[in-house]
Amino acid sequence: MATTASAGNRRVLIVVQNLPVPFDRRVWLEATTLARAGWSVSVICPKAAQFPRSFEELEDVHIYRYALPFEAHGPLGFVAEFAWCFLRTAMKTARVAARGRGFDVLHVCNPPETYWPLGWICQRFGRRFVFDHHDLSPEMYAVKFGDRSRLTLASLRFLERMTFRVADIVITTNQSHRDIAIQRGGKAPDDVFVVRSGPDLLRLRKTEPDLSLRHGRANLLVYLGEICEQDGVDHLVRALQILRDELGRRDLSCVFVGGGPHQPIVKQYAHTIGVSEMCTFTGRVSDEDLSIILSTADIGVDPDPKNDWSDKSTMNKVMEYMFFGLPVVAYDLTETKVSAGGAAVYAEPNSERSLAAEIDTLLDDPERRRRMGTVGHDRVRTALAWEYSAPILLEAYEQLSATALRPHHV
């Protein structure tokens, strides 16, 4: 049950820009976990086709959404998007403070790291500022755009540095990100908490397979996630071509689950190189449909190529594959190995031929797939599920509530 302002200053406003809630599963798990622990929770996020309402209440969480007038492309497009989102978020923040539940903690998720001025202003009025460090924005920008704008890259590093500096505490997704918060962000180790984005065991459940998803073929691969330029989904498309044309596999289909700005481009690319008959692109799906797809698939693939961003990032799709007992094929990435361990086989980084070879070998070894699936399923249930992260989130908030507000000088 959510509390009111009179119940010990336990009101939080969460800001997320890159996805709406409840679609952003990490943010939604955080919001509902805090609500169940007695916090009064509000969220500000963008609208989407599936979530068009400006306000709604779900599971005792107040959700405020704003429209995005355009989809960003290129560095200047992202600057315009960031400015628009900051303005709309600031307006919604004032509304929550004046006419909504109010808030004592401003909890901001990246990317981007543009909300530290709002956090700094809120601190002047006695609020706390939590930085929820989801992604490495400078590294992600470098992967997307290279050195096309050194000024933009330097600006992102400045925004990251200021966000770390202003934050009272930092919540981050893995040990690699924690090291960056301490070493690059200058945070005290006691102020940085690793809250992993594990699957919610209550949201997903294994179902009977839907064999029609295989389109008459014996084997089904699955890719899960928003399809953005940096996600390497084109690597998987090329691996499918190698599997068919060089390794002689005519017995597999692949379903690509998720939307994202690069999804139409990847779909067209599959058509261009002649593998579209092997591919099904679903867009975003419901939890029920996702459970059916993952219960039908034989192998989950994570084609994120190795770079400074991906090597330090936790890929949520990997843990969702593991929950459904799917063996995983991925490139050899540091944090992917931390998550998957023996539930995955690791291809030579950035080699579609190696990715295809590992898929081919695993498809021909059902007993190995079964063993790997068991390892992954057990690992999620005993170590990686959200129920193991939730107490750390609440511990971070208890520390925040127990310590005196510290002044921050910018």
C-alpha positions as CSV (number, residue, x, y, z in Angstrom):
1,M,0.0,0.0,0.0
2,A,1.4,3.4,-1.0
3,T,1.9,5.9,1.8
4,T,1.1,9.6,1.8
5,A,3.4,12.6,2.3
6,S,2.8,12.5,6.1
7,A,4.1,8.9,6.4
8,G,7.8,9.6,6.7
9,N,8.8,11.2,3.4
10,R,8.6,8.0,1.4
11,R,7.5,9.4,-2.0
12,V,9.6,8.8,-5.1
13,L,9.3,10.2,-8.7
14,I,11.0,8.0,-11.3
15,V,12.0,9.5,-14.7
16,V,12.8,7.4,-17.7
17,Q,13.2,8.6,-21.2
18,N,14.1,5.8,-23.6
19,L,11.1,3.6,-23.1
20,P,7.6,3.9,-21.7
21,V,6.4,2.0,-18.6
22,P,5.3,-0.6,-17.9
23,F,7.1,-1.7,-21.1
24,D,10.5,-0.9,-19.6
25,R,10.7,-4.0,-17.5
26,R,13.5,-2.9,-15.2
27,V,11.9,0.4,-14.3
28,W,8.5,-1.2,-13.8
29,L,10.0,-3.8,-11.5
30,E,11.7,-1.0,-9.5
31,A,8.5,1.0,-9.3
32,T,6.3,-1.8,-8.2
33,T,8.9,-3.1,-5.7
34,L,9.1,0.3,-4.1
35,A,5.3,0.6,-4.1
36,R,4.9,-2.8,-2.3
37,A,7.5,-1.6,0.2
38,G,5.4,1.4,1.2
39,W,6.7,4.1,-1.1
40,S,4.3,6.4,-2.9
41,V,5.5,6.0,-6.5
42,S,5.1,8.2,-9.6
43,V,6.7,7.8,-13.0
44,I,7.3,10.2,-15.9
45,C,8.0,8.6,-19.3
46,P,7.3,9.0,-23.0
47,K,4.1,7.7,-24.7
48,A,4.1,4.9,-27.3
49,A,1.5,3.4,-29.6
50,Q,0.8,0.7,-26.9
51,F,0.8,3.3,-24.1
52,P,-1.0,6.4,-25.4
53,R,-2.6,7.7,-22.2
54,S,-1.2,10.8,-20.6
55,F,-2.0,9.5,-17.1
56,E,-3.0,6.2,-15.6
57,E,-2.6,4.3,-12.4
58,L,-1.3,0.7,-12.5
59,E,-0.5,-1.4,-9.5
60,D,-0.6,1.6,-7.2
61,V,1.9,3.5,-9.4
62,H,0.9,6.9,-11.0
63,I,2.2,7.1,-14.6
64,Y,2.6,10.5,-16.4
65,R,3.4,10.3,-20.1
66,Y,4.2,12.8,-22.7
67,A,4.3,12.6,-26.5
68,L,7.4,12.6,-28.7
69,P,6.8,14.8,-31.7
70,F,9.5,13.1,-33.8
71,E,11.9,10.1,-33.8
72,A,15.6,11.2,-33.5
73,H,18.1,10.3,-36.1
74,G,21.7,11.4,-36.0
75,P,23.5,13.5,-33.3
76,L,21.5,16.7,-33.9
77,G,18.2,14.8,-33.8
78,F,19.2,13.3,-30.4
79,V,20.0,16.8,-29.1
80,A,16.6,18.0,-30.1
81,E,14.9,15.0,-28.6
82,F,16.8,15.4,-25.3
83,A,15.8,19.1,-25.1
84,W,12.2,18.3,-25.8
85,C,12.1,15.5,-23.2
86,F,13.8,17.6,-20.6
87,L,11.2,20.4,-21.0
88,R,8.3,18.0,-20.9
89,T,9.7,16.1,-17.9
90,A,10.3,19.4,-16.0
91,M,6.7,20.3,-16.6
92,K,5.4,17.0,-15.5
93,T,7.7,17.1,-12.4
94,A,6.2,20.4,-11.4
95,R,2.7,18.9,-11.9
96,V,3.6,15.9,-9.7
97,A,5.0,18.2,-7.0
98,A,2.0,20.6,-7.1
99,R,-1.0,18.5,-7.9
100,G,0.1,14.9,-7.7
101,R,1.5,12.7,-4.9
102,G,4.6,14.9,-4.6
103,F,8.1,13.4,-4.1
104,D,11.0,13.3,-1.7
105,V,13.3,11.4,-4.0
106,L,13.9,12.0,-7.7
107,H,15.1,8.8,-9.3
108,V,16.4,9.3,-12.8
109,C,17.3,6.6,-15.3
110,N,19.7,7.0,-18.2
111,P,20.2,7.3,-21.1
112,P,20.5,10.2,-21.4
113,E,22.3,12.0,-18.5
114,T,20.5,15.3,-19.1
115,Y,18.5,15.4,-15.9
116,W,21.1,16.3,-13.4
117,P,20.1,20.1,-13.4
118,L,16.6,19.0,-12.4
119,G,18.1,16.8,-9.6
120,W,20.3,19.7,-8.4
121,I,17.3,22.0,-8.3
122,C,15.3,19.4,-6.4
123,Q,18.1,19.1,-3.9
124,R,17.9,22.8,-3.2
125,F,14.3,22.0,-1.9
126,G,15.4,19.1,0.3
127,R,14.8,16.3,-2.2
128,R,17.2,13.4,-2.8
129,F,18.6,12.5,-6.2
130,V,19.1,8.9,-7.3
131,F,20.9,8.1,-10.6
132,D,19.8,4.7,-12.0
133,H,22.8,4.0,-14.3
134,H,21.4,1.7,-17.1
135,D,23.8,2.3,-19.9
136,L,27.2,3.7,-20.9
137,S,26.1,6.7,-23.0
138,P,29.5,7.9,-24.2
139,E,30.5,4.3,-25.3
140,M,27.1,3.8,-26.9
141,Y,27.4,7.0,-28.8
142,A,30.9,6.1,-30.0
143,V,29.6,2.7,-31.3
144,K,26.7,4.4,-33.1
145,F,28.4,7.4,-34.6
146,G,32.2,6.9,-34.2
147,D,34.2,10.1,-34.2
148,R,31.7,12.1,-36.4
149,S,31.3,14.6,-33.6
150,R,34.0,14.7,-30.9
151,L,32.2,17.7,-29.4
152,T,29.1,15.6,-28.9
153,L,31.1,12.8,-27.3
154,A,32.8,15.2,-25.0
155,S,29.4,16.7,-24.1
156,L,28.1,13.2,-23.2
157,R,31.1,12.6,-20.9
158,F,30.5,15.9,-19.2
159,L,26.8,15.1,-18.7
160,E,27.7,11.7,-17.2
161,R,30.3,13.2,-14.9
162,M,27.9,15.9,-13.6
163,T,25.1,13.3,-13.1
164,F,27.5,11.2,-11.0
165,R,28.6,14.2,-9.1
166,V,25.1,15.5,-8.2
167,A,23.6,12.0,-7.3
168,D,23.2,11.2,-3.7
169,I,23.5,7.5,-4.6
170,V,23.9,5.5,-7.8
171,I,22.0,2.3,-8.7
172,T,23.7,0.4,-11.5
173,T,23.2,-2.9,-13.4
174,N,26.5,-4.8,-13.0
175,Q,30.0,-4.7,-11.5
176,S,31.5,-3.2,-14.7
177,H,29.2,-0.2,-14.4
178,R,29.9,0.0,-10.7
179,D,33.6,0.3,-11.4
180,I,32.9,3.1,-13.8
181,A,30.7,4.9,-11.3
182,I,33.6,4.7,-8.8
183,Q,36.6,5.3,-11.1
184,R,35.2,7.6,-13.7
185,G,32.4,9.1,-11.7
186,G,34.2,9.6,-8.5
187,K,31.5,8.0,-6.3
188,A,32.2,6.5,-2.9
189,P,31.9,2.7,-3.1
190,D,29.3,2.7,-0.3
191,D,27.1,5.0,-2.5
192,V,27.0,2.6,-5.5
193,F,24.6,-0.4,-5.5
194,V,24.5,-3.1,-8.1
195,V,20.8,-3.9,-8.8
196,R,20.8,-6.4,-11.6
197,S,17.9,-6.5,-14.1
198,G,16.8,-10.1,-13.5
199,P,13.6,-11.6,-14.9
200,D,10.4,-11.4,-12.9
201,L,9.5,-15.0,-12.1
202,L,5.9,-14.0,-11.7
203,R,5.6,-12.3,-15.1
204,L,6.9,-15.1,-17.4
205,R,5.9,-18.8,-17.4
206,K,6.7,-21.7,-19.7
207,T,3.8,-22.7,-21.9
208,E,3.0,-25.3,-24.5
209,P,4.9,-24.6,-27.7
210,D,3.3,-23.2,-30.8
211,L,4.7,-25.2,-33.6
212,S,3.3,-22.9,-36.3
213,L,6.1,-20.5,-35.3
214,R,8.6,-22.9,-36.9
215,H,6.9,-22.6,-40.3
216,G,7.3,-26.3,-41.0
217,R,11.0,-26.4,-40.0
218,A,12.6,-28.5,-37.3
219,N,14.4,-25.8,-35.4
220,L,13.6,-22.3,-34.2
221,L,16.1,-19.6,-33.2
222,V,14.9,-16.5,-31.4
223,Y,16.2,-12.9,-30.9
224,L,14.6,-10.8,-28.2
225,G,15.0,-7.1,-27.7
226,E,14.6,-3.6,-29.1
227,I,16.4,-3.5,-32.5
228,C,18.8,-0.6,-32.5
229,E,21.8,0.1,-34.6
230,Q,24.3,-1.0,-31.9
231,D,22.5,-4.3,-31.2
232,G,24.2,-6.3,-34.1
233,V,21.0,-7.9,-35.3
234,D,22.4,-7.7,-38.8
235,H,25.1,-10.1,-37.6
236,L,22.4,-12.7,-36.9
237,V,20.8,-12.1,-40.3
238,R,24.1,-12.7,-42.0
239,A,24.7,-15.8,-39.8
240,L,21.4,-17.2,-41.1
241,Q,22.6,-16.8,-44.7
242,I,25.8,-18.7,-43.8
243,L,23.9,-21.4,-42.1
244,R,21.7,-22.0,-45.2
245,D,24.1,-21.3,-48.0
246,E,27.5,-22.5,-46.6
247,L,26.5,-25.0,-43.9
248,G,23.5,-26.4,-45.8
249,R,20.9,-25.9,-43.1
250,R,17.4,-25.8,-44.5
251,D,15.8,-26.9,-41.2
252,L,15.5,-23.6,-39.2
253,S,13.6,-20.5,-38.8
254,C,14.3,-17.4,-36.7
255,V,11.8,-15.1,-35.0
256,F,12.9,-11.6,-34.1
257,V,10.9,-10.2,-31.2
258,G,10.9,-6.5,-30.6
259,G,10.5,-3.1,-32.2
260,G,13.0,-0.3,-32.2
261,P,14.2,2.3,-34.7
262,H,16.4,-0.1,-36.6
263,Q,13.8,-2.9,-37.0
264,P,12.5,-1.9,-40.4
265,I,16.1,-1.6,-41.7
266,V,17.0,-5.1,-40.5
267,K,13.8,-6.5,-41.9
268,Q,14.6,-5.0,-45.3
269,Y,18.2,-6.2,-45.1
270,A,17.0,-9.8,-44.5
271,H,14.9,-9.4,-47.7
272,T,17.9,-7.9,-49.6
273,I,20.2,-10.8,-48.9
274,G,17.6,-13.4,-49.5
275,V,16.8,-14.9,-46.1
276,S,13.5,-13.3,-45.4
277,E,11.7,-16.6,-45.8
278,M,13.7,-17.8,-42.7
279,C,12.7,-14.7,-40.6
280,T,9.6,-13.6,-38.7
281,F,9.6,-10.1,-37.3
282,T,6.9,-9.7,-34.7
283,G,7.5,-6.2,-33.3
284,R,6.7,-5.8,-29.6
285,V,4.5,-8.5,-28.2
286,S,2.6,-9.1,-25.0
287,D,4.1,-11.1,-22.1
288,E,1.7,-14.0,-23.0
289,D,2.9,-14.1,-26.6
290,L,6.6,-13.7,-25.5
291,S,6.2,-16.7,-23.2
292,I,4.8,-18.8,-26.1
293,I,7.6,-17.8,-28.4
294,L,10.4,-18.5,-25.9
295,S,8.7,-21.8,-24.9
296,T,8.8,-22.9,-28.6
297,A,12.4,-21.8,-29.5
298,D,15.4,-24.1,-29.4
299,I,18.2,-21.6,-29.1
300,G,18.3,-17.9,-28.0
301,V,20.8,-15.7,-29.8
302,D,22.5,-12.6,-28.6
303,P,24.4,-11.1,-31.6
304,D,25.7,-7.9,-29.8
305,P,29.1,-7.3,-31.3
306,K,32.0,-6.8,-28.9
307,N,32.9,-3.1,-28.3
308,D,33.5,-0.9,-25.3
309,W,29.8,-0.5,-24.7
310,S,28.6,-4.1,-25.1
311,D,31.5,-5.8,-23.3
312,K,30.5,-3.9,-20.1
313,S,26.7,-4.2,-20.5
314,T,24.3,-6.8,-19.1
315,M,21.9,-8.0,-21.8
316,N,18.5,-8.7,-20.3
317,K,17.6,-11.0,-23.2
318,V,20.2,-13.5,-22.1
319,M,18.6,-14.0,-18.7
320,E,15.1,-14.3,-20.2
321,Y,16.4,-17.0,-22.6
322,M,17.8,-18.8,-19.6
323,F,14.6,-18.6,-17.6
324,F,12.9,-20.6,-20.4
325,G,15.7,-23.2,-20.5
326,L,17.1,-22.0,-23.8
327,P,20.8,-22.5,-24.5
328,V,22.4,-19.3,-25.6
329,V,24.7,-18.4,-28.4
330,A,26.5,-15.1,-28.0
331,Y,29.8,-13.4,-28.8
332,D,32.4,-13.6,-26.1
333,L,31.5,-10.6,-23.9
334,T,32.6,-10.0,-20.3
335,E,29.2,-9.3,-18.7
336,T,27.4,-11.8,-20.9
337,K,29.7,-14.5,-19.5
338,V,29.0,-13.2,-16.0
339,S,25.2,-13.7,-16.6
340,A,25.2,-16.9,-18.6
341,G,28.2,-18.9,-17.5
342,G,27.8,-22.4,-18.8
343,A,24.3,-21.7,-20.2
344,A,25.9,-20.2,-23.3
345,V,28.5,-21.0,-26.0
346,Y,30.6,-18.0,-27.0
347,A,31.5,-17.3,-30.6
348,E,34.6,-15.4,-31.7
349,P,33.8,-11.8,-31.2
350,N,32.2,-10.0,-34.3
351,S,32.6,-13.1,-36.6
352,E,29.2,-14.0,-38.2
353,R,30.9,-17.2,-39.5
354,S,31.8,-18.2,-35.9
355,L,28.3,-17.3,-34.7
356,A,26.8,-19.5,-37.4
357,A,29.2,-22.4,-36.6
358,E,28.3,-22.4,-32.9
359,I,24.6,-22.4,-33.8
360,D,25.1,-25.2,-36.3
361,T,27.0,-27.3,-33.7
362,L,24.5,-26.7,-31.0
363,L,21.5,-27.6,-33.2
364,D,23.1,-31.0,-33.9
365,D,23.6,-31.8,-30.2
366,P,20.2,-31.8,-28.5
367,E,21.6,-33.4,-25.3
368,R,24.1,-30.6,-24.9
369,R,21.2,-28.1,-25.4
370,R,19.2,-29.8,-22.7
371,R,22.1,-29.6,-20.2
372,M,22.8,-26.0,-21.0
373,G,19.2,-25.1,-20.7
374,T,19.0,-26.7,-17.3
375,V,22.1,-24.8,-16.1
376,G,20.6,-21.5,-17.3
377,H,17.1,-22.1,-15.8
378,D,18.6,-23.1,-12.4
379,R,20.9,-20.1,-12.4
380,V,18.1,-17.7,-13.0
381,R,16.0,-19.3,-10.2
382,T,18.8,-19.4,-7.7
383,A,20.8,-16.2,-8.3
384,L,19.7,-13.9,-11.1
385,A,15.9,-13.4,-10.8
386,W,14.5,-10.0,-9.7
387,E,13.7,-11.4,-6.3
388,Y,17.5,-11.3,-5.6
389,S,17.9,-7.7,-6.8
390,A,14.8,-6.2,-5.1
391,P,16.4,-6.3,-1.5
392,I,19.4,-4.4,-2.8
393,L,17.2,-1.7,-4.3
394,L,15.4,-1.4,-1.0
395,E,18.7,-1.4,0.9
396,A,19.8,1.5,-1.3
397,Y,16.6,3.4,-0.5
398,E,16.9,2.7,3.2
399,Q,20.5,4.1,3.2
400,L,19.2,7.2,1.3
401,S,16.5,7.7,3.9
402,A,18.8,7.2,6.9
403,T,21.6,9.6,5.8
404,A,21.5,13.4,6.1
405,L,21.1,15.4,2.9
406,R,24.6,16.3,1.6
407,P,25.1,19.6,-0.2
408,H,26.4,19.3,-3.8
409,H,28.3,22.1,-5.4
410,V,28.3,22.3,-9.2
